[in-house]
Amino acid sequence: METEKSNNKENKINGDTMVEMGEVNHCSRPSTSGENKRSGYLVTLMHFIKGNIGCGMLAMGEAFKFGGLYLTLCILLYVWLISVYNMHVLTTLSKKVQNRLQTKRAPSFGDTVENAFKMSDKWIFRSTSNYIRKIVFYNILITQLGLCSVYILFISTSLQKLLFQYSYEINIQTVLLFTMPLIMVCASLRKLRFIAPLSTLANFALITGVITIMYYSCSGPSAENVRYSYAKWSELPTMFGIIMFSFEGIGLVLPLFAEIDDDKKFKSNFGVLNFGMVAVMMLNVPLGMTGYSKWGEDVKSSLTLNLPHDHELTQFVIIMMILGIACSYALQFYPGAVIVYNDLEKSYGPFNHPAIWDYSIRICICLVTYLAASTVPHLDLFMSLVGSVTCVALTMIFPALSNLAFRTKDKGSFFSSFLDMLTLLTAVIGSVTGIYANTTAIYEAFSQNQSNG
């Protein structure tokens, strides 16, 4: 009896900690053979790279336009270092919490933060521990669905450009409807291992498209109006938001860490985390710098929109990028769908037909992402707003606060505390200015559209 009670207690803990883990049995059905199979190094690396490259990478040219070549490069490297540091913080804290709770699997993002707060010596952290988990989960939900909305908007604007080459002038709202069946199929994939082939295909398509864009960017004359510093202070928050958006895979770090067959393959010097983030930077920096150098002040929110209509590579690049981003939608959609399903099941379950409920919930969430994309059809402003709000919270605020909370128990080093405080300062400044700048810009864009209409 004691053993059964102990197992029930651990199962309750594990049930709460598996909200966003890969291969989680979120339909409340018993696992079958092979259901909990762990991922190897290459599969995890493919997921990680795909989770961190996408529309944000294609918007780096505009980020360099807002901040100039030198300043943007410095801020990009600074944010990259902070992001890598905080990803390591998250995985380390997750492992420590797992050891303290003696659970079989690493806890999720929300449970890692919640337990770090609960285990703190400081009253302020312990008193908020009951609320922080929900805050984290809903931030993940908003972030992932925001990313999905941006993906839909990117696919639609790119398809609109492709159709324009064949003399079809279709408004963006109609194109959004055309893309819905494909996106619905991607949203219906319920297991990470089924998404793995799409992730590999997306990586191939995106990298092929990026190389082609860089080839075109490096050919021919460069723009004469390239700046090396910023032009307006008011544009810097938008630049920061786009950079934050480009590191869009923070919500996938712990699910992937929980699924890899060996922790050392993820956290070592040449592990998934370090190698993957270096690969992401090696794509972001050259693409942004060459794109801005080529088109200067005329660079657009996606470099694909700058490609000339009459160039033979334009159609190939657009098709490759549409394919890559469409495949990426499934991976970014996954954590949000699992969070919503588990919350509903906890409140109203268990469901008699879990698969039907799961598919129905996924369709509803997918429609919400379409509604958001059609409401704010401005790719750069949408990306920057999502980056300034939820991406900043997940990438900087929650890891830093959790580390400070847990360190009061472990008495960590002064240098680590300094890094956490620096992270929080950067997050607050970037988030506050970003929210103000982007909401103002969105309001002005809507006002201008109404006056033109």
C-alpha positions as CSV (number, residue, x, y, z in Angstrom):
1,M,0.0,0.0,0.0
2,E,2.8,2.4,0.9
3,T,4.5,1.7,-2.4
4,E,1.3,2.3,-4.3
5,K,0.7,5.6,-2.6
6,S,4.3,6.6,-3.3
7,N,3.8,5.7,-7.0
8,N,0.5,7.6,-7.2
9,K,2.2,10.7,-5.7
10,E,5.1,10.5,-8.2
11,N,2.6,9.9,-11.0
12,K,0.7,13.1,-10.0
13,I,4.0,15.1,-10.0
14,N,5.0,13.6,-13.3
15,G,1.5,14.2,-14.8
16,D,1.9,17.9,-14.0
17,T,5.4,18.2,-15.3
18,M,4.8,16.7,-18.7
19,V,2.6,19.5,-20.1
20,E,5.0,20.4,-22.9
21,M,7.3,17.5,-23.2
22,G,7.9,15.8,-26.5
23,E,6.1,12.4,-26.9
24,V,4.0,13.2,-23.8
25,N,0.9,11.0,-23.7
26,H,-1.3,14.0,-23.7
27,C,-4.4,12.0,-24.7
28,S,-4.4,10.2,-21.4
29,R,-4.0,6.8,-22.9
30,P,-1.7,4.1,-21.7
31,S,1.7,4.0,-23.5
32,T,2.3,1.3,-25.9
33,S,5.6,-0.2,-26.9
34,G,7.8,2.4,-28.5
35,E,5.6,5.3,-27.4
36,N,8.3,6.7,-25.1
37,K,11.3,6.1,-27.3
38,R,14.0,8.7,-26.8
39,S,15.6,10.7,-29.5
40,G,19.2,10.6,-30.5
41,Y,21.7,13.4,-31.1
42,L,20.9,14.1,-34.8
43,V,17.1,14.0,-34.5
44,T,17.3,16.4,-31.5
45,L,19.7,18.7,-33.3
46,M,17.3,18.9,-36.3
47,H,14.4,19.8,-34.0
48,F,16.5,22.4,-32.1
49,I,17.8,24.1,-35.3
50,K,14.4,24.1,-36.8
51,G,12.9,25.5,-33.7
52,N,15.3,28.5,-33.8
53,I,15.2,29.4,-37.5
54,G,12.3,30.7,-39.4
55,C,10.7,34.0,-40.2
56,G,12.8,35.9,-37.7
57,M,15.9,34.9,-39.7
58,L,14.5,36.3,-42.9
59,A,13.7,39.6,-41.1
60,M,17.3,40.1,-39.9
61,G,17.9,42.4,-42.9
62,E,15.3,44.8,-41.5
63,A,16.8,44.6,-38.1
64,F,20.1,45.7,-39.5
65,K,18.3,48.6,-41.2
66,F,16.8,49.8,-37.9
67,G,20.1,49.6,-36.0
68,G,22.8,49.9,-38.7
69,L,25.4,47.3,-39.4
70,Y,27.7,47.7,-36.4
71,L,25.2,48.3,-33.6
72,T,22.8,45.5,-34.7
73,L,25.7,43.1,-34.9
74,C,26.8,43.9,-31.4
75,I,23.2,43.6,-30.0
76,L,22.7,40.4,-31.9
77,L,25.8,38.8,-30.4
78,Y,24.9,40.1,-26.9
79,V,21.4,38.7,-27.1
80,W,22.8,35.4,-28.5
81,L,25.2,35.0,-25.5
82,I,22.4,35.8,-23.0
83,S,20.1,33.3,-24.8
84,V,22.7,30.5,-24.7
85,Y,23.5,31.2,-21.1
86,N,19.8,31.1,-20.1
87,M,19.2,27.9,-22.0
88,H,22.0,26.3,-20.1
89,V,20.5,27.7,-16.9
90,L,17.1,26.1,-17.7
91,T,18.5,22.7,-18.4
92,T,20.7,22.8,-15.3
93,L,17.8,23.9,-13.1
94,S,15.5,21.2,-14.6
95,K,18.0,18.5,-13.7
96,K,18.4,19.8,-10.2
97,V,14.7,19.9,-9.7
98,Q,14.4,16.4,-11.1
99,N,17.0,15.2,-8.6
100,R,15.3,16.9,-5.7
101,L,11.8,15.5,-6.6
102,Q,13.3,12.1,-7.6
103,T,11.1,11.9,-10.7
104,K,11.9,9.7,-13.6
105,R,11.8,12.5,-16.2
106,A,13.0,16.0,-16.3
107,P,10.3,18.6,-15.4
108,S,8.9,21.0,-17.9
109,F,9.6,24.7,-18.2
110,G,6.7,25.7,-16.0
111,D,7.5,23.1,-13.3
112,T,11.2,24.0,-13.3
113,V,10.4,27.6,-12.6
114,E,7.7,26.7,-10.1
115,N,9.9,24.4,-8.1
116,A,12.9,26.7,-8.2
117,F,10.6,29.3,-6.6
118,K,9.3,26.8,-4.0
119,M,12.8,25.7,-3.0
120,S,14.0,29.3,-2.5
121,D,15.0,30.8,0.9
122,K,13.3,34.0,0.0
123,W,9.7,34.6,0.9
124,I,9.0,36.7,-2.2
125,F,9.8,33.7,-4.4
126,R,7.9,31.1,-2.3
127,S,4.8,33.3,-2.1
128,T,4.5,33.5,-5.9
129,S,5.4,29.9,-6.7
130,N,1.7,28.8,-6.9
131,Y,1.1,31.3,-9.7
132,I,4.3,31.3,-11.7
133,R,3.8,27.9,-13.4
134,K,0.5,29.1,-15.0
135,I,2.1,32.4,-16.0
136,V,5.0,30.5,-17.7
137,F,2.7,28.0,-19.5
138,Y,0.5,30.8,-20.9
139,N,3.5,32.7,-22.0
140,I,4.7,29.6,-23.9
141,L,1.2,29.3,-25.3
142,I,1.1,32.9,-26.5
143,T,4.6,32.7,-27.8
144,Q,4.1,29.5,-29.8
145,L,0.8,30.6,-31.2
146,G,2.2,34.0,-32.0
147,L,5.0,32.3,-33.9
148,C,2.5,30.3,-35.8
149,S,0.5,33.4,-36.7
150,V,3.7,35.0,-38.0
151,Y,4.4,31.8,-40.0
152,I,0.9,31.9,-41.6
153,L,1.4,35.6,-42.5
154,F,4.8,34.9,-44.0
155,I,3.4,32.0,-46.1
156,S,0.5,34.1,-47.3
157,T,2.6,37.2,-48.2
158,S,5.1,35.0,-50.0
159,L,2.4,33.1,-51.9
160,Q,0.8,36.5,-52.8
161,K,4.2,37.6,-54.3
162,L,4.4,34.3,-56.2
163,L,0.9,34.7,-57.7
164,F,1.7,38.3,-58.6
165,Q,4.4,37.0,-60.9
166,Y,1.7,35.3,-62.9
167,S,-0.4,38.4,-63.0
168,Y,-2.8,37.3,-60.3
169,E,-3.4,40.2,-57.9
170,I,-5.2,38.7,-54.9
171,N,-5.6,40.4,-51.5
172,I,-3.9,39.0,-48.4
173,Q,-7.1,37.9,-46.7
174,T,-8.0,35.7,-49.7
175,V,-4.5,34.2,-49.8
176,L,-4.8,33.4,-46.1
177,L,-7.9,31.2,-46.8
178,F,-6.0,29.4,-49.6
179,T,-3.3,28.3,-47.2
180,M,-5.6,27.0,-44.5
181,P,-5.9,23.3,-45.6
182,L,-2.2,22.8,-45.7
183,I,-1.7,24.4,-42.2
184,M,-4.6,22.4,-40.8
185,V,-2.8,19.2,-41.8
186,C,0.4,20.3,-40.1
187,A,-1.5,21.3,-36.9
188,S,-3.0,17.8,-36.7
189,L,0.3,16.0,-36.1
190,R,0.2,14.9,-32.5
191,K,3.5,13.2,-31.9
192,L,7.0,14.7,-32.1
193,R,8.5,11.7,-33.8
194,F,5.9,12.1,-36.7
195,I,7.1,15.8,-36.9
196,A,10.8,14.7,-37.3
197,P,10.6,14.1,-41.0
198,L,8.9,17.5,-41.5
199,S,11.6,19.1,-39.4
200,T,14.3,17.6,-41.5
201,L,12.5,18.7,-44.7
202,A,12.0,22.2,-43.3
203,N,15.7,22.5,-42.4
204,F,16.7,21.4,-46.0
205,A,14.2,23.8,-47.6
206,L,15.1,26.8,-45.4
207,I,18.9,26.3,-45.7
208,T,18.5,25.9,-49.5
209,G,16.4,29.1,-49.7
210,V,18.8,31.0,-47.4
211,I,21.9,30.0,-49.4
212,T,20.1,31.1,-52.6
213,I,19.1,34.5,-51.1
214,M,22.7,35.0,-49.9
215,Y,23.9,34.2,-53.4
216,Y,21.7,36.8,-54.9
217,S,22.5,39.3,-52.1
218,C,26.2,39.0,-52.8
219,S,25.9,39.3,-56.6
220,G,25.6,42.7,-58.3
221,P,26.1,46.1,-56.8
222,S,25.4,46.9,-53.2
223,A,23.1,49.7,-52.0
224,E,24.6,53.1,-51.5
225,N,22.4,54.1,-48.5
226,V,23.8,51.5,-46.1
227,R,24.3,52.8,-42.5
228,Y,26.7,51.6,-39.9
229,S,24.7,53.1,-37.0
230,Y,21.1,53.7,-36.1
231,A,19.0,56.5,-37.8
232,K,16.3,56.9,-35.1
233,W,16.2,56.0,-31.4
234,S,12.5,55.1,-31.9
235,E,13.4,52.2,-34.3
236,L,15.8,50.5,-31.9
237,P,13.0,48.7,-29.8
238,T,11.7,47.3,-33.1
239,M,15.1,46.0,-33.9
240,F,15.5,44.4,-30.5
241,G,12.1,42.8,-30.8
242,I,13.0,41.2,-34.2
243,I,16.3,39.9,-32.8
244,M,14.4,38.4,-29.8
245,F,11.9,36.8,-32.2
246,S,14.8,35.3,-34.2
247,F,15.7,33.1,-31.2
248,E,12.2,31.6,-31.2
249,G,12.9,28.1,-29.9
250,I,13.2,28.7,-26.2
251,G,9.9,26.8,-25.5
252,L,11.3,23.7,-27.1
253,V,14.6,23.5,-25.1
254,L,13.3,21.5,-22.1
255,P,11.0,19.2,-24.1
256,L,13.9,18.3,-26.3
257,F,16.2,18.0,-23.3
258,A,13.7,15.6,-21.7
259,E,13.5,13.5,-24.9
260,I,17.2,13.0,-25.7
261,D,18.7,9.6,-24.8
262,D,21.7,11.1,-23.0
263,D,21.8,14.5,-21.2
264,K,25.5,15.0,-22.0
265,K,24.7,15.0,-25.8
266,F,22.6,18.1,-25.1
267,K,24.7,20.1,-22.6
268,S,28.3,19.3,-23.5
269,N,30.7,21.7,-25.3
270,F,29.7,20.2,-28.7
271,G,26.3,19.2,-27.6
272,V,22.9,20.0,-29.2
273,L,22.5,23.3,-27.4
274,N,25.9,24.9,-28.2
275,F,26.3,23.4,-31.7
276,G,22.7,24.3,-32.6
277,M,23.0,27.9,-31.4
278,V,26.2,28.4,-33.3
279,A,24.5,27.1,-36.4
280,V,21.6,29.5,-35.9
281,M,24.0,32.5,-35.6
282,M,26.0,31.4,-38.7
283,L,22.7,31.7,-40.6
284,N,21.3,34.9,-39.0
285,V,24.4,37.1,-39.2
286,P,25.5,36.6,-42.8
287,L,21.9,36.6,-44.0
288,G,21.0,39.9,-42.3
289,M,24.2,41.7,-43.2
290,T,24.2,40.7,-46.8
291,G,20.5,41.4,-47.2
292,Y,20.8,44.9,-45.8
293,S,24.0,45.6,-47.7
294,K,22.2,44.6,-50.9
295,W,19.0,46.5,-50.5
296,G,19.9,49.2,-47.9
297,E,16.9,51.2,-46.7
298,D,14.6,49.4,-49.2
299,V,15.0,46.1,-47.4
300,K,11.6,44.6,-46.4
301,S,10.3,42.6,-43.5
302,S,11.2,39.4,-45.3
303,L,14.1,39.2,-47.7
304,T,12.0,37.1,-50.0
305,L,9.9,40.1,-50.7
306,N,13.0,42.0,-52.0
307,L,13.7,39.4,-54.7
308,P,13.0,40.8,-58.2
309,H,10.0,39.5,-60.0
310,D,11.9,38.7,-63.2
311,H,14.8,36.8,-61.6
312,E,14.9,33.1,-62.4
313,L,15.7,32.2,-58.8
314,T,12.8,34.1,-57.2
315,Q,10.2,31.4,-57.7
316,F,12.5,28.7,-56.5
317,V,13.4,30.6,-53.3
318,I,9.8,31.5,-52.5
319,I,8.6,27.9,-53.0
320,M,11.5,26.6,-50.8
321,M,10.8,29.1,-48.0
322,I,7.0,28.5,-48.1
323,L,7.7,24.7,-47.8
324,G,10.2,25.2,-45.0
325,I,8.0,27.5,-42.9
326,A,4.9,25.4,-43.5
327,C,6.7,22.3,-42.2
328,S,8.0,24.4,-39.2
329,Y,4.4,25.3,-38.3
330,A,3.9,21.7,-36.9
331,L,6.8,22.0,-34.6
332,Q,6.0,25.4,-33.2
333,F,2.3,24.5,-32.9
334,Y,3.0,21.4,-30.8
335,P,3.8,22.9,-27.3
336,G,0.8,25.2,-27.4
337,A,-1.6,22.5,-28.4
338,V,-0.4,20.2,-25.6
339,I,-0.8,22.9,-23.0
340,V,-4.4,23.7,-24.0
341,Y,-5.3,20.0,-24.2
342,N,-3.9,19.2,-20.7
343,D,-5.5,22.3,-19.1
344,L,-8.9,21.4,-20.5
345,E,-8.6,17.7,-19.6
346,K,-7.6,18.6,-16.1
347,S,-10.7,20.8,-15.7
348,Y,-13.3,18.8,-17.7
349,G,-11.7,15.3,-18.3
350,P,-11.1,12.5,-18.6
351,F,-12.5,12.6,-22.1
352,N,-14.3,9.6,-23.5
353,H,-12.9,10.1,-27.0
354,P,-9.5,11.8,-26.4
355,A,-8.3,11.7,-30.0
356,I,-11.5,13.4,-31.2
357,W,-11.1,16.1,-28.5
358,D,-7.4,16.5,-29.3
359,Y,-8.1,17.1,-33.1
360,S,-11.0,19.4,-32.3
361,I,-8.9,21.5,-30.0
362,R,-6.1,21.7,-32.5
363,I,-8.4,22.9,-35.2
364,C,-9.8,25.6,-32.9
365,I,-6.3,26.8,-31.9
366,C,-5.3,26.8,-35.6
367,L,-8.2,29.0,-36.4
368,V,-7.1,31.4,-33.6
369,T,-3.7,31.7,-35.2
370,Y,-5.4,32.6,-38.5
371,L,-7.5,35.2,-36.8
372,A,-4.5,36.8,-35.3
373,A,-2.6,36.8,-38.6
374,S,-5.6,38.4,-40.5
375,T,-6.1,41.0,-37.7
376,V,-2.4,42.4,-37.8
377,P,-1.3,41.9,-41.4
378,H,2.1,43.6,-40.8
379,L,4.8,41.0,-40.6
380,D,7.6,43.1,-39.1
381,L,5.5,44.7,-36.4
382,F,3.8,41.4,-35.5
383,M,7.2,39.7,-35.1
384,S,8.7,42.5,-33.1
385,L,5.7,42.7,-30.7
386,V,5.8,39.0,-30.0
387,G,9.6,39.1,-29.6
388,S,9.3,42.1,-27.2
389,V,6.7,40.6,-25.0
390,T,6.6,36.8,-24.7
391,C,10.0,35.9,-26.2
392,V,11.7,38.3,-23.8
393,A,9.8,36.7,-20.8
394,L,10.7,33.1,-21.8
395,T,14.2,33.7,-22.9
396,M,15.4,36.1,-20.2
397,I,13.0,36.9,-17.4
398,F,11.9,33.4,-16.2
399,P,15.3,31.7,-16.4
400,A,17.0,34.6,-14.6
401,L,14.4,34.8,-11.8
402,S,14.5,31.0,-11.4
403,N,18.2,31.0,-11.2
404,L,18.2,33.8,-8.6
405,A,15.5,32.0,-6.6
406,F,17.3,28.7,-6.6
407,R,20.7,30.3,-5.9
408,T,19.5,31.6,-2.6
409,K,19.4,27.9,-1.7
410,D,22.6,26.9,-3.3
411,K,24.5,30.1,-2.7
412,G,25.8,30.5,-6.2
413,S,28.7,32.7,-7.4
414,F,28.6,36.5,-7.6
415,F,29.3,36.4,-11.4
416,S,26.2,34.2,-12.0
417,S,24.1,36.6,-10.0
418,F,25.5,39.5,-12.0
419,L,24.6,37.8,-15.2
420,D,21.1,37.2,-14.0
421,M,20.6,40.8,-13.0
422,L,22.1,42.0,-16.3
423,T,19.6,39.7,-18.1
424,L,16.7,41.1,-16.1
425,L,17.8,44.7,-16.8
426,T,18.1,44.0,-20.5
427,A,14.7,42.3,-20.5
428,V,12.8,45.1,-18.8
429,I,14.3,47.9,-21.0
430,G,13.8,45.9,-24.2
431,S,10.3,44.8,-23.3
432,V,8.9,48.1,-22.1
433,T,10.3,50.1,-25.0
434,G,9.4,47.4,-27.5
435,I,5.7,47.2,-26.3
436,Y,5.4,51.0,-26.6
437,A,7.1,51.3,-29.9
438,N,5.3,48.4,-31.6
439,T,1.8,49.1,-30.3
440,T,2.2,52.7,-31.4
441,A,3.4,51.6,-34.9
442,I,0.6,49.1,-35.2
443,Y,-2.0,51.8,-34.3
444,E,-0.5,54.2,-36.8
445,A,-0.5,51.5,-39.5
446,F,-4.2,50.8,-38.9
447,S,-5.0,54.5,-38.9
448,Q,-3.2,54.9,-42.2
449,N,-5.0,51.9,-43.7
450,Q,-8.4,53.3,-42.6
451,S,-7.6,56.7,-44.0
452,N,-6.5,55.2,-47.3
453,G,-9.6,53.0,-47.4
